[in-house]
Amino acid sequence: MLKKLFAALLALCAAAALAAGVDINKASQAELEALKGIGPSAATKILAERQKGSFKDWGDVMQRVGGIKQAKAAKLSEAGLTVNGEGFKGAPAAKGDKPAKEKKTAKTEAKSEPTLAKMK
């Protein structure tokens, strides 16, 4: 019974944290772990670095916390993590949003350019 009550309380805390956003400079270990993408190891690394001083911005987080680079920062920001109330601004576009790149090869360039023989 106590385990179910604790689990329900943890679920409520996680839902509240996601709704309001979790600031990396204020969050507890449990609040960090409640975010998708942060496990016990990452939460411990974040708290250890925070002991040395507050994080200034996302760049500071990515520099000081191993394993957090741009892609991970974007995912954590989407999950509700903020740094001083700010979400990650360098979030990469979704996979479906990327424009298709046209590859030019020697064959395609030869086909697109008229040759002297064709012009005569």
Secondary structure, 3 states (H helix, E strand, C coil): CHHHHHHHHHHHHHHHHHHHCEECCCCCHHHHHCCCCCCHHHHHHHHHHHHHCCCCCHHHHHHHCCCCCHHHHHHHHHCCEEECCECCCCCCCCHHHCCCCCCCCHHHHHHHCCCHHHHC
